[in-house]
Amino acid sequence: MPKSIPTLCGSIMGEPFSLGEKIHNAAYAALGLDYTFVCFGVEDPRAAVQAIRTLGVRGMNVSMPYKSAVMPYLDAIDESTRAIGAVNTIDNRDGVLTGYNTDYLGAVRALQEAIRPAGKRIAVIGAGGAAKAVAYGCRQAGARVEVFNRSAERGRTLAESLEVGFGGSIDDFAADAFDVVINATSAGFRQPGTNPLDGRLASHLVVMDVAFIPVETALLRQARQLGCTTVAGTRMLVHQACRQIELYTGQDAPIAVMERAMLQEIERLRL
């Protein structure tokens, strides 16, 4: 397997974005490792995967729009990742490229900071890639999951693929029927005034939002004001990055250092 000095890790996405670079490089520095992380904006996912092989890149994060597009070019796909249908992490182990999805682990680890998911009634809002990862993770953690989505066809398809319930449109969501509600749509991301569940919450709920910019979305702000327990999308983001660090380095991730770097970068960019 080709090698580099320092050991190279990175991310491939449509447009470079600095957040992952700050999180990962802070972790490597804290661990005392001669690693560096570079964010690549690419146009050809097949060529990007080949570059991992050619250059000996140790690990590569994958962001939209390439999470599914890279899958045919990998040597192996983790079982959970295959069920979700999206790769966000490529681990290069002695030249063998394995695709993982750490989003679902990040979601569960973040949620577990607030509640034990097993046996809980969890409503997942959305039917895209994030929703599928969240619903899968919650189901694996033993929760009773029900999906709600604006498009009934997409929502029902996702629910059937994971063997979870489908509750109908967002208008059909009733807070009293659930212990937890998770917004897994893009509504609220970089939209500080947008709340996909405006007026539909109740104080007993644990409310989680996968949107991480702003740190406190309109949904989470309303939930906090009602007295709900809230889980920010930044917690899911940092937990999924921790799993990537564990894969790439074989060491425990320094989560406090990583979270501080993430929040500082969000503040610096005024996102």
N, C-alpha and C positions, 0 to 999 in steps of 0.2 A: 504494500500500500504506500503511495506517495506521502511525503511528510512536509511540514513547513515549520519555520521558526519565525514568530511564535506559532503555536497550534492555532489553526484558523477555524472559527465557527462563524455562522452568519444567518441571514434570513433572505428569502426571495419573495418578492411581492411586486405588484404592479408599479408602485411608486415608493421610493425609499422613505422611511419614517423613523425618527431617532429614538423612539421610546424603548424598543427592544434592545437596541444597542447600549443604551444607558443602563438598563437593568442587568444585562448579561455581563458587561464589562465591570460593573461594580461588584458583581458576584465573584468573578475571576480574580479581581484585585484582592478582595477580602479573603479568598481562599489561598492566596499566594501562588497562583498558577500562571504560567507563561502562555496564556491564551489571549486571543483578541477576537472581537466580534464585529463583523462588518455587515451593513444592510445593503442588499443589492436590489435595484429596480431592474426587472428583466422582462423580456418580451417573449422568450421561447422557453417554456418550462422543461422541455426535453433536453435542450442544450444546457440548461441550468443544472439539471441532475447529472448530466455527463461531466460538467465542470467539477462537481463534488468528487467524482471518481478521479478525474485527471489531476486535480490539485491536492487531493487528500484532505478535503475539508472534513473536520471531525464530526461536526453536527450542523444541520441547517434547519432553521425554522421556516415554515411555509405559511404565507398569508394569502388572503384573497387577491386575485381570483384563481389561484393555482392549487388549492387544497385537494381538489379531486383530479386535476389535470396531471399532477406528478405521479399518481398511483401506478399507471401502467409501466413506468420506467424504473420502478424499485425492485429489489430482489425478494423482499418479504414485506408482508403487511400484518401488523399486530391484529389479533382477533377482534378486539374491541373497536379498533380503527376501521376494520372491514365492515362491522355492523353499522357504524356511523356514516361511513362512506366519504371520509375526509381525513387527510393527513395534515397535521400542522408541525410535525417534527420528523426529520430524517436523521437517523443515527447511523453513522458510518463506522462499523465495527470490523476492522481488518479487511476493508474493501467490500463488505457486504452492507448494502443499504436497506435499512428496515424503516418502514413508515409507522409512526405512532400518532395518536391523538391525545394530547394532554389537556385539551379544553374540558373534557368531561371530568377528568380528575380535579382540575382547578375549580370547577363548579362545585363538586361534592365537598372538597376540602374547605372551600369558603363557607358553604352552607353548614358544615359540621361545626364551625366556630359558633354558630347561633343555635343549632337544634340538631338532634339526632334524627336523620331522615327515615330510618326504618319504621314502617308502619304509618308514617304521616301521609296525609292527603295533600298532594302537591299539584298545583295548577301551573302549567308551563304555557306562556303566551308566545305564539309564533310557530312557524313551520319551516324555517330556514336551517342553515347549517349549525348555527349556535343553538337553536332550539332542539335539534336532533341530538347534539352532544349533551346538552343539559338533561333532556328527558331520558336518554340512555343512562347517564350517570346516576340520576335519581332512582331509576328502576333498579339498577344494579345494587344500589344502597338499600334496597328493600322498601322504597316508598310506593304508594299507590298514586300513579301519575295519570293526569288527564290533560290533554292538549286542547288549547283554544286558538283559533286562527281566523283572520278575516276571510280568507278563502277556504271554504269548507272542503273542497277537493284536495288541496294541498295538506290541510290539517289532518284529514282522514287518512290520507296516504302515509303521512309520517307516523301517525298513531298505529296504523296496521303494521307498518314495517318493524316497529319496536314492540308490538303487542301491548300497548298501553291504551287508555281510554281516549275518546274524542268527545269533547264537551260542546262543540259548536263554535260560534263566532265569539269574539271578545264580549259582545253584548250579552252573551249567555252566561258569562262568569258570575257566580254568586259567592261572595266572600264567606258566608256562613258554612259552605260545604267544604272548606279547605282550611288547612293549617298553615300552608305556605303558598305564596304565589311568586313566580319568577318571570320577569319580563325578559324574554330572549329574542326580542325584535330589535331593530335598529332605531326604533322610535325613542327619542331622548338623547341619542348619541350626537354630541355637538349641537344639540337643540335644547337649551336650558329651559325653555318654556313648554316643552312637549311632554305630556304625561299620558301614556296609552291606557291607564286605568283610573283616570280622573274621576273622583267621586264614587269609586267602586270598592274602596278598601274598608277594612274594619280593624279595630284596635288589637284583636287577638292574633292577627296574622304576622308571620315572618315574611318580610318583603325583600326580595333580592332583584337587582337589576344588573344584567350583563353589560349594559352600556357603562363605560368607565370615564367618559369625558362629557360633561363635568363630573368630578368625583361624587358630588351629591346631585343626582338628577332631580327633575321635578317630581318624579314618582317617589323617590326616596325622601325628598323633603316633605311631601304630603304625608307619607307613611310615618315619618318621625314625629310630625306635628300631631298625628292621631295617637301616638304612643306605641306604634308597632316596633318590633325588633327589625332592624334593617341590615342588609348585607350589600356592600358596595361592589360594583363591578371591578374595581381596582383589586379587591381581594381575590377574585377569580383569576384576574390577569397575573398577579404575582404568584399565585399558587401553581398555575399551569407553567409559568416560567421556571419555578423551582423544580418541577419534574424534568424539564429539559436540562437544567444544570445537573441534576442527578444522573441523567442518561449520558451526558457528554463528558462528565468528569469522574463519575463514580463516588462523589462525595455529597454529604448533606448540604443543601443549599442554605446560604445565609439570608433567610427571608427578611429580617429586619433591615439589613443593608440594601437589599433589592427594593423593598418597598420605599425606603427613603429616596433612593435614586429615581424611582418611578415618579413619586410625588413631586420631587424637585424639578424634574423635566416637564411634567404637566404644568407646573407653576411657571417655569421659564418660558414655555411656549404660550402661556396664557390661554390654555385650551379649556 
